[in-house]
Amino acid sequence: MTIEEILAGESKNVEFKVQRPDKSIKYMKTVVAFANGRGGQIVFGIDDKTREVIGIPEDKVFQEIDAITNAISDSCEPTIIPDVYLQNINDKPVIVAEIRAGRQKPYYIKADGLENGVYIRVSGTTRPADRDMSRELYYECDARSFDSIIRRDIKVTDEDIKKLCEQMKEVAIANSKSNLQRSAVKDVTKNVLLSWGILKKDENEKIYPTNAYVYLTGQGGLRSMIQCAVFKGTTRSVFLDRRNYEGPLWEQVDEAVRFILRNIRMGCRLEGVYRQDIYELPPDSIRELIVNAVMNCSYIQTSNIQVAIYDDRLEITSPGGLLPGVTIDLMKEGFSKIRNRSLANAFAYMNLVEAWGSGIPKLMQAMKEYGLREPEFIDMEVAFRINLYRDTKISLNDTNEPNNDTNKPKNDTNDTKTDLEIRLAELIRKNPEMPQREMKEALNVSIITIKRTLSKMQMEGKVIREGSKRKGKWILIS
């Protein structure tokens, strides 16, 4: 450590002690937390409140170094070998105990056991890790992802597998941006799902689903949710609207993106003689951030992905901090490391993800082109947050109101309707309460296609939904 780093004060990876405590437990929690995180230093001989360099008596320096080294080696499991050394600051000796990020996580205090002795570092403080966080550390260190864990308690039939494969192909085609990309979409098979880790075979060659299969189908009892809310002002004190989206993950992504676009403003710009409607934040980047949050969410934790819209910003928070080796600076340069690799394979196939690692650089470029400030990235250790700041000075649509799905998204022209939209509109005109499954049968298309077309029509202001999903009705606007 440099003198400047020490004198800068305590942080998430630096802690001060005036002297070595008589009871080692007082600093052993921090030792374990550093080993379970990204490492850190405990500096003995500096007052943590005043940053005053007190120093260690010269005749006791080497005795103290031995005592600190032995205490750490004897008290932690697996064994932690610290690098303890002497450093002089302002002609006063201090002792630095440097703890490296461990490779055998979770580390814990031996006397407290694995259940109660695991600690982590959160925003510069040391806190006990719950059972779920301990499991997260274990999977992380074992180079496994939670989404690829086999589920022997769930039976899956060939028909179930076929249905998922067909749905994924439909989503992939729906998300294709060109005829060439659509024609390149290949069938998904059981063997493909096995290679991705969405299915797995046991020692008897019997096929079981994994957690990824459960999350992709929305079945099997594992809870996943994207929580969305709009708040008045810049804090979470007053709700204006909130929604919880569950079910298959790709549907959660769609619902969350639509929620955001409903509740941010829309304006226009002139391209030559043509008027072009634009959202105040880049829609493609919004979708990419939601997808990244889903792929990197720590599903072991009991918390959910949260999307919060304030007067001044859009905030997206995903449980699970940055993975080892990932920093915010590296992310900005396009470095990528995925927590849920099986889900990532599925999302890449369904054209929900473009080139790996391109999302953050593209986001920063898009925000720059929109004339907005650079996104804010916050590593909260147990979660990761991205803030996209809105321009509070602009007045879009001659008002300051959200678009409420009544404006057309970017690149749509006037009231152009597809053949499917025309046929859907005719069905709605005849029976506004017709369920989507009946629309599917009447038009001989998939339920996914029906949902996507209706969502598109809602975003373009051609149709609105009145009432609940089960007991509501569709109302044509044009």
N, C-alpha and C positions, 0 to 999 in steps of 0.2 A: 504493500500500500504506500502511496505517496503521502507526504505530509498534508498536501492540499485535500486529498480524499478524506483523511482522518478528520481534519479540522472542519470539513463541510458538514459534519454532524451525522447523527444516526439516520439510517434509511432502511429500506427493505432488506438490505444485505450487509448492514453494518450496525453493531450494537456496542455501547460503551458500558464499562463497569469501573467504578472507582478503584476497587480491589477485588481479588478473588474471594467470593463469598465462602464462609465456613461450610455451608451446605451446598454441595455441587449441584443439587437439583435446581437451584435458582438460575443457573445458566445452561444446564444440560438440556432443558426444553428447547432453548434456542439452537443449541448444537444439532439436535435431532431435526428441528425445523429446517435449518440450512441444508442438512444432508438430504432431506426429502424434497427440497426445492432446487435452487440453482446455485447453492453454496453461499458463503458469507464469511464475515470476520467479526470476532469478538475482541475488542480492544480493552485490556485491563490497564488502569492507571489514568483514565479520563472520566471526569464527572459528566454523567449523561444529561444533567439538567443545564449546566453552565458551559459545557465543553472545555472547562479548564483542565489543563494538563497537570495532574497531580503527581504522576510518576510512581514507579515502584522502587522501594529502597534498594540501593545497589547491592547490598550484602545479601539480599533475598531473591534477586532476580532469577538465578538458575534453579533455586529451590522451588520457586513458584512455577517456572516453566515445567519442571518435572511433575509437580503436583497436578497442573492443568492437563498435561498429556496423559498421565495415568488415569485421572478421573474420567476423561472422555473415553479412553480405550476400555475401561472396566465397566462403565455405566450403560453403554449403548449396545444394541443388538439390531442387525449385524454389527460387527466391530467397526468403529469409525477411527481412522488413524489421522489425527489432525497435523497440520504443519504449524508448530508453535515456535515463534522466534521473537527476538528482541529488536526494538526499534527506538531510536532516540528522537525526541521532539522537544525543541527548545532546551536542549541539554539535559532533558529528563528521560530516563528509560521507561518505556511502556512495553507491554507484552501483547503480541497479536496472535490469536489463535485462528488460523485460517481453515475453514471447513469446506471441502469440495463437494459438489453435487454427487450423491451416491449412485451406485449402479446396482444396488441390491435392495431397493425400496420395497416396502416401507421400513424405515428405521424407527426404533422406539426405545424408550427408557426401560432397561431390563427389569428394574424393580416393579414397574407398573404393568408390564406385560403388553402384548400386542393390542389388546382390546382398549386399554386406557392410556398407553404410553406413546402414541403416535402424535406428533405435532407438525404443524405447517406454518408457513409465514404468510400473513395476509396484511397487505398495506402497511408494512413496517412493524407489525406486532406478531407475537407468537401465540398461536391458538391451537387447542386440541383438534385433532382430525376425527371426524365421525367414521363410522364403519364404511360408509360408501366412499368417502375420500381415501381411506386406507386401501380399498379394493382398486380404486382408480390408480393409485401409486403402484400397486402390484402389477396391474395390466400394462401400465406404461413402461415399467422396468423390464417386464417379461417380453416386450416387443409384440404384444398381442393387443387387439382392439376388442372392446366389449361387444361391439355389434357382431363379431364373428363367433361368439360363444354358442356352442350347440345347445339346443333346447330339447332334451330327451322327454320332457313332460308334455310335448305337443306332437300330435300326429298330423302328418300331411299326406294327402293322397295325390295321385297323378293328375287328377282333375283339378285339385287346388293349384298344383304347380303350373299346369297348362293355363289356368285362368290368370295367374300372375304374369306369366310370360306374354300373354295376349295383351293384358292391360299395359305392360311396360312398352310394348311395341307401339300401341296406340298413342301413348304419351310421347314417345320418341318422334313419331310422325307428326303429331300435333305441334311439337316444339321445333320442327325443322323450319329453317328460314328460306329454303329454296327447293325447287323440284329436284335438283341434284342431290341435296342432302336427304330429302325424303326417299329418293330411290336407293340411297346407300344404307338405309336402315335394314338390318338383317333380323331374322327371327331369333328370339331368345329361346334356349332349350334348357332342359334339366341340367345337362352337362355344363352349360355356360354358368348357370346359377351355382353349381358346385365349384367351378373355378373361381368365382367371385367371392365365395364364402357365405353366400346367402342360404345355401343348403350345405350339409355336411354328412359324411358317412361315419358310422361308428365302426367298432372293431369287427362287427359281423356284416359289414357292407349295407346295413340298413340306413336309409336316408332320413335325416331329421332336419327341421328348420333351424336356423340360427336366430339370434336377436334381430339381425338385419331383416330377415323375412317377416318377423313380427311387426317391426316398424313400418315396413313397406306395405303391409296389408292392413295395418291398424287392428290386428287381432292378437290374441294370445295373452292378454292381461298386462303387458308392459305399457306403462303410461307415458305418452309423449304428447306435448302440447306446445303450441305457440300462443302466447298471451299477448294481445294487442290492446292498446289503450290510447286515448287522446286526453290530454290534460290541459286545463286552463292555466295560462301563464308559463312559468319556467320551472315549476316544481311539481311534485306528485300530490299536492294537497287537495286538488279538486278534479274529479273525473268528469269528462264530457261524454265519453263513450268508451266502451270496452267490449271485447270479444275474445273468447277462447276457442281455438281451432284444434280439433283432434282428427283422428282417422289416418289414412295413408299419408306418408310424409310429403309426397309430391302435391297432394291436395292441400295440406297445411301451408306449403310454400305459396301456392296460388292464392289461397284465401288471405294470407298475410299481406301479399303484394297488393291485392285488390283493396284491402283495408287501408293501406298507406295511401294509395292513389285516390281513394275516396276522400281522404282527409287532409291532403295537401292541396295547395292552390294551383290553378292552371292559368296561363296567360297566352300570349301569342307573339309571333314575330313575323315580319314580312320577308319572304324569299322571292325577290323580284316583284311580280304583281300579285303573288299568291300569299294568302294568310296561312300561317302554320301554327297550330296549337301546340303548346309545350307545357309540361309540368315544371314546377319550380325546382325539383330535384330530378336527376337523371333516372328514368324508370329502369333501364337495363342494369344500372349499378345497384339499384335498390333490390332487384331480384337476385343479383349475384351475391349480395351481402346476406340475404335471407338463406340462400342455398348454402353458402359457406358456414353460416351459423348452424345449420342443420347437420352438415357433414362433420363439424368440429365440436359439436355439443357433447358434453360429458353426460351421457344418459344414465350413468350410475347414480349421479346426484339426483336429489328429489326436486330440485328447482327446474324451471322450464325456460326456454328461450322467451325473451321479452322484447316486445316492440313498443316503444313509447314515443308519442308525437307531442311535442311542446310547441309553444309559440315561436321559439327560436331554433329548434333542432329536431332531428329524427334520431332516436337513440335505439340501437340494437345490441342486446346483451345476450351472450351465450354462456351457459354454465361450462366451466373448464377453462383454465388459463392457457397460455401459450405452451406448446409442447417443448420438451428439452431441445435446445439447439436453435429454436426460433426466437428471433427478436423483432421488435417493431421496425427497426431499420432494414433488416433482411426482408421482411414482408413488403416494404415499400419498393424493394428492388426486384420483387417477383419470386422470392423464395417461398416454397410451399411444403407443408408437412401435414398430412391428414390424420385426424384421430380415428375416424370411422371409415376404414378402408373398404369394407364390403359395400356400405351405402354409397361411397364415392364412386365405385365401379358402376353401380346401378344408375346413379345420377348422371354420370358421364354418358352412358348409353342412351338415356332418355333426353339427351341434349339440354339438360339443365345446367351443365357446366361446359365451358369452353376450354381453352388451354389451361393446364394446371399452373397456378401461380400468377396468372395474368389479371385476376380480378382486382387486386388492390392498386397496381399501377394504372389500370384502366379507370378505376374509380377516381383516383387523384387527378388524372388528365381530364375526365369528364367534369369534375367539380371546378377545375380551372377554366374550362371552356364555358361553364355556366356563370363564371364570374364570382364564384363563391369561395369562402375560405377553405383551407386544406382540412380534410377530415381529421378528427381527433381519435387517436387509438389509445385505449386505456387497458393495461394489463392489471387485473385485479387479483392475480394469483389463482383464485378459484373460479374466476369468470373473465371473459374478455368482452369489452364494450367498444363500439364504434359510434361516434357522433357525426352526423352530417348536419352542418349548420345552415339554416334557412336565412334568406335575405329579408330581414324584418322591415326594410324600408320600401320594398316594392309593393305595388298595388296591382294584382292580377285580376283579369276579368272585370276591371273597373270597380272591383270590390275587394274585400280582404277575406272572403269566405272560401271554404273548401269547395272542390268541384262537385261533390255529391253525385258522382257518376253521370252528370248531365253534359259533360264536355267530351269531345272526341280526343283520344290520345294522339300523340305525335304520329304524323305520316298518314292518318286517315283522311280521306277526301270526301267532303260533303256527305251524302247519304248513300254511298255505294253499298249495295247489299249483295251478299252471296246467294246462290240458289238455295242453300240450306237455310239461311236466315229467312228467306221469303217463305219457304215451306213451314218453318217453325212459327213464324208470325201468323200464318193462316191457321195452324193448329190452335194457337193461343186465342185467336179471334173467335174460333168456334167453341173452345172450352178453356177459359182462363185458369181453371183449377186442375188441368190435366197433369198428372204426375210425370216426372221425367222418364220413368221406366216405360210409360205408355207412349211418350214421344219417341223414345228409342225404337219401339216396335213399329210405330206408324211410319217412321222415316227410314227404317232398316239401317240404322247406324248404331255405334256403340254408345253406352251411357257416358263415357268420357267425352266423346265428341259433342253430345248434347250439352253437357255441363260447360265445356269450353266455349261453345257457340253462344249460349245464354249469357255467360260471363262477359264475353266480348260485346254482345248487344247491350248489356247493362252499362259497361264502361263507356259505350258510345251514346248512351242516352236514348236508345231505341225501345227499351223495355225496363220496367221496374218491378220489383217484387214487393207485394203487400202482404203482411202477415208472416207467420212462421214457415219453416221449410215444409212441414207436413200439412198445415191447414191454411196456408196462404194461397195467393193467386197472382198470376202475371198480368200486368197492365201494359198494353202497347202505347208508346208515346207517338210513334209516327207510322 
